[in-house]
Amino acid sequence: MENLTMTTLTQFETIRTTVTIPASLMQRSQHFLDQGIVPNRNALVVAALERFLTELERQEIDRQFATMVDDVAYQTLNEQMAESFGASDWEALGLAEKSA
C-alpha cells in the first residue's frame, strides 16, 4: 500500500468538503487507524478516491478502444498504415531471423 501521509496532500491544492459515509465504513476504517496503518481518515479517503477514479478512467479508455472495432474510418486507416509498413516489417523480420 502506498504511503498515506498528509504531506502528500500538501503537494496539491486542496478543497475542504464534507462527506457522509455509511457507519460500517467508518467502523472498518477505524481498525486501520487504530493500528497506525493509515495516519488519518482523510488520507484513507483521498487514497481510495484516487484509486477509484483511476479505475474509472481506465474503464473509460477501454470503452473508447472498444468502439474502434466498429469504426469504419479507423479500420480503413489502420489497414492503410499496416500496408504502408508491410515492406519494412518484413525487412525487420528478416534481419531479426539472420541475427538469431
C-alpha positions as CSV (number, residue, x, y, z in Angstrom):
1,M,0.0,0.0,0.0
2,E,1.3,3.4,-0.9
3,N,2.4,5.7,1.9
4,L,-0.7,7.5,3.1
5,T,0.5,10.7,4.7
6,M,-0.8,14.2,4.9
7,T,2.4,15.5,3.3
8,T,1.1,14.0,0.1
9,L,-1.9,16.4,0.3
10,T,0.3,19.4,0.8
11,Q,1.7,18.9,-2.7
12,F,-1.7,19.8,-4.2
13,E,-4.3,22.4,-3.9
14,T,-7.0,21.1,-1.6
15,I,-10.6,21.9,-1.0
16,R,-12.3,21.2,2.3
17,T,-15.6,19.3,1.9
18,T,-17.9,17.2,3.9
19,V,-19.0,13.7,3.0
20,T,-21.5,11.3,4.6
21,I,-20.4,7.7,4.6
22,P,-22.0,4.5,5.9
23,A,-21.3,3.6,9.6
24,S,-19.9,0.3,8.5
25,L,-17.2,2.0,6.5
26,M,-16.4,4.2,9.5
27,Q,-16.0,1.1,11.7
28,R,-14.0,-0.8,9.1
29,S,-11.6,2.2,8.6
30,Q,-11.2,2.7,12.4
31,H,-9.3,-0.6,12.7
32,F,-6.6,0.6,10.3
33,L,-6.5,4.0,12.0
34,D,-6.0,2.3,15.4
35,Q,-3.3,0.1,14.1
36,G,-1.5,3.1,12.6
37,I,-1.7,1.6,9.1
38,V,-3.1,4.9,7.9
39,P,-2.4,8.2,9.6
40,N,-5.9,9.5,9.4
41,R,-9.3,9.0,7.8
42,N,-8.8,11.9,5.4
43,A,-5.7,10.2,3.9
44,L,-7.6,7.0,3.6
45,V,-10.5,8.6,1.8
46,V,-8.1,10.5,-0.6
47,A,-6.2,7.3,-1.5
48,A,-9.5,5.4,-2.0
49,L,-10.9,8.1,-4.2
50,E,-7.7,8.3,-6.2
51,R,-7.7,4.6,-6.9
52,F,-11.4,4.5,-7.7
53,L,-11.1,7.4,-10.2
54,T,-8.0,5.8,-11.8
55,E,-10.0,2.6,-12.3
56,L,-12.9,4.6,-13.8
57,E,-10.5,6.4,-16.2
58,R,-9.0,3.0,-17.3
59,Q,-12.5,1.7,-18.0
60,E,-13.4,4.8,-20.0
61,I,-10.3,4.3,-22.1
62,D,-11.2,0.6,-22.6
63,R,-14.7,1.6,-23.7
64,Q,-13.2,4.1,-26.2
65,F,-10.9,1.4,-27.7
66,A,-13.9,-1.0,-27.9
67,T,-15.7,1.5,-30.1
68,M,-12.8,1.3,-32.6
69,V,-13.9,-2.2,-33.5
70,D,-17.0,-0.8,-35.3
71,D,-15.4,2.4,-36.6
72,V,-15.0,2.0,-40.4
73,A,-12.8,5.1,-40.7
74,Y,-10.4,3.8,-38.1
75,Q,-10.3,0.3,-39.6
76,T,-9.6,1.8,-43.0
77,L,-6.8,4.0,-41.6
78,N,-5.4,1.0,-39.7
79,E,-5.3,-1.1,-42.8
80,Q,-3.6,1.7,-44.8
81,M,-0.9,2.0,-42.1
82,A,-0.4,-1.7,-42.0
83,E,0.1,-1.8,-45.7
84,S,2.5,1.1,-45.8
85,F,4.7,-0.6,-43.1
86,G,4.4,-4.0,-44.7
87,A,7.7,-3.9,-46.5
88,S,9.7,-2.6,-43.5
89,D,8.0,-5.2,-41.3
90,W,9.2,-8.0,-43.5
91,E,12.7,-6.4,-43.7
92,A,12.9,-6.2,-39.9
93,L,11.7,-9.8,-39.5
94,G,14.4,-11.0,-42.0
95,L,17.1,-9.1,-40.2
96,A,16.0,-10.5,-36.8
97,E,16.0,-14.0,-38.2
98,K,19.5,-13.6,-39.6
99,S,20.9,-12.3,-36.3
100,A,19.2,-15.1,-34.2
